């Protein structure tokens, strides 16, 4: 009979590499998710005739970068609050992205706030809520 002790030396050698590989995979998945959300929200901005293709892509990138940086602090707390945490996250994201759009185009523009609401509804209902429900 083979002793299970032969596995321990292999894990000592492969463990750090496996951990780095898993970390790289997780970071890659987050970058891909970020880019997917940028594309979805840019398409929503274009459907709203918010601006040109290039400006919609640029605005979508900057508003999602801002909400992602703030959101990472909040995302660690979402599992504790469940679905209510996702709703709070969506409202926080709408606020941040509305402010970014106002900064890019002009302060107080109602179209910017409507765009922030519509783009976040699109990304949350197409990606984030289904992912949350699938993980339950």
C-alpha positions in Angstrom: 0.0 0.0 0.0 1.3 3.5 -0.9 1.6 5.9 1.9 -0.2 9.3 1.5 3.1 10.9 2.7 4.4 11.1 -0.9 1.9 13.9 -1.7 3.3 16.4 0.9 6.6 17.0 -0.9 4.8 17.6 -4.2 2.5 20.1 -2.6 5.5 21.9 -1.0 7.0 22.4 -4.5 3.8 23.0 -6.5 1.8 24.9 -3.9 3.2 28.4 -4.5 2.9 27.9 -8.2 -0.7 26.7 -8.0 -1.5 29.7 -5.7 0.0 32.2 -8.2 -1.8 30.5 -11.1 -5.1 30.7 -9.2 -4.5 34.4 -8.4 -3.6 35.1 -12.0 -6.8 33.4 -13.2 -8.9 35.3 -10.7 -7.4 38.7 -11.7 -7.9 37.7 -15.4 -11.5 36.9 -14.8 -12.0 40.2 -13.0 -10.4 42.2 -15.9 -12.6 40.3 -18.4 -15.7 41.0 -16.3 -14.7 44.7 -16.1 -14.3 44.9 -19.9 -17.6 43.1 -20.5 -19.4 45.6 -18.3 -17.7 48.5 -20.1 -18.9 47.1 -23.4 -22.5 46.5 -22.1 -22.7 50.0 -20.6 -21.2 51.6 -23.6 -23.8 49.9 -25.8 -26.5 51.2 -23.4 -25.1 54.8 -23.7 -25.1 54.5 -27.5 -28.7 53.2 -27.5 -29.6 56.3 -25.4 -27.8 58.5 -28.1 -25.7 59.8 -25.3 -22.8 60.7 -27.5 -20.5 59.3 -30.2 -19.1 55.7 -30.1 -15.7 56.8 -28.9 -17.0 59.1 -26.2 -19.5 56.4 -25.0 -16.6 53.9 -24.7 -14.4 56.4 -22.9 -17.2 57.5 -20.5 -18.1 53.8 -19.8 -14.5 53.0 -19.0 -14.0 55.9 -16.6 -17.3 55.6 -14.9 -16.8 51.9 -14.3 -13.2 52.4 -13.2 -14.4 54.9 -10.6 -17.2 52.7 -9.4 -15.0 49.6 -9.4 -12.4 51.2 -7.2 -15.0 52.3 -4.7 -17.0 49.1 -5.1 -14.1 46.8 -4.2 -14.3 48.3 -0.7 -18.0 47.6 -0.5 -17.9 44.2 -2.4 -16.3 42.5 0.6 -19.4 43.3 2.6 -22.1 42.3 0.1 -22.2 38.6 0.9 -23.2 39.5 4.5 -26.2 41.5 3.2 -27.2 39.2 0.3 -29.6 40.5 -2.3 -30.1 43.8 -0.3 -26.3 44.3 -0.5 -26.5 44.0 -4.3 -29.3 46.6 -4.4 -27.3 48.9 -2.2 -24.3 48.3 -4.4 -26.3 49.2 -7.5 -27.5 52.4 -6.0 -24.0 53.3 -4.9 -22.7 52.5 -8.4 -25.4 54.7 -10.0 -24.5 57.6 -7.8 -20.7 57.3 -8.6 -21.2 56.8 -12.3 -23.7 59.7 -12.5 -21.2 61.9 -10.9 -18.5 60.8 -13.4 -20.8 61.4 -16.4 -21.6 64.9 -15.0 -17.9 65.5 -14.7 -17.3 64.4 -18.3 -20.2 66.2 -20.0 -21.6 68.8 -17.6 -22.8 69.1 -14.1 -26.6 68.7 -13.4 -27.4 67.1 -16.8 -30.5 64.9 -16.4 -29.4 62.8 -19.4 -26.3 61.8 -17.4 -28.3 60.6 -14.5 -30.8 58.7 -16.8 -27.8 57.2 -18.5 -26.2 56.1 -15.2 -29.5 54.4 -14.2 -30.1 52.7 -17.5 -26.5 51.5 -18.0 -26.4 50.1 -14.5 -29.7 48.4 -14.9 -28.3 46.8 -18.0 -25.1 45.5 -16.4 -26.7 44.4 -13.2 -29.6 42.6 -14.8 -27.4 41.0 -17.5 -24.4 40.0 -15.5 -24.4 40.7 -11.7 -27.8 39.6 -10.6 -27.7 36.4 -12.7 -24.3 35.6 -11.3 -25.5 36.2 -7.8 -28.6 34.0 -8.3 -26.5 31.2 -9.9 -24.0 31.2 -7.0 -26.8 30.6 -4.5 
